[in-house]
Amino acid sequence: MKTSRLAALAAAILACGVPAANAQSQSTEPAIPVGSLTAFPVKVRPGTRPTLTWNITYPSIVQDYTDIEGGNTVKAEEEIYVDVRVLGAGVTVSSSSNNLTFVPTRAEVSYDGGSYQEVFYGTNNNVQPNKIVYTRLMGKGKKLRFGGRYRYNNQWGPYFNSQSGTLNVRTLVNGDVPPTTYPLHNAPTLESFLRPYLDSNGRVKIGPMDVIVFMELTHYDSQRSDPGYDLQDMVLLCTFRLKTK
């Protein structure tokens, strides 16, 4: 952090006793610098000066500890834990009465170049956003990749992962804009499970130590102008925490 000592001290004093902003994420990292200031001795004689001691905790952001490679892979820059949750599975089909029904969808994770393993399979009705479906201590330099597909009429749809060479798997951090050709937050197809994670300007709204993974599983990236390319067929939330936590 490029913060002067006096500025950091001022920030710590102002932050003392002020609760961090409430965010719709799993992260508990402080949103602003917090800290404490003590003086010893508490009572001093005229002409003498107390010794001031301050302790400052700066807010952590996921970019300090990871690197997003190719827009779809998370690389650990140091040893760090990751917890993965499923936020939603948005693949649907329309019935003859025009009712939409969710279909089974599979989410996969690959660590350190290993094979992709299933971490979730089911419809959106089976999603438990607070349930951790995958957790691991990532070693420095190790990579985490993602994949998914849906199943309908006893057949698998197309398979996409971080190594498909397409734009069907996207990893974003707080403040990023989902890379659709139209504002996703205003799209009529926006699923309710995704609304809490987008602000009024359509930017990603998650914790500072979170990474959100969007997957498009029903359309190829060559169909990005199609409203069906909405990157919400499988949505994961990765929360990173330091090894000392």
Secondary structure, 3 states (H helix, E strand, C coil): CCCCHHHHHHHHHHHCCCCCCCCCCCCCCCCCCEEEEEEECCCCCCCCCCEEEEEEECCCCHHHCEEEECCCEEEECCCEEEEEEEEECCCEEECCCCCEEECCEEEEEEECCCCCEEEEEECHHHCCCCCEEEEEEECCCCEEEEEEEEEECCEECCCEECCCCCCCEEEECCCCCCCCCCCHHHCCCCCCCCHHHECCCCCECCCCCEEEEEECCCCCHHHCCCCCCCCCCEEEEEEEEECCC
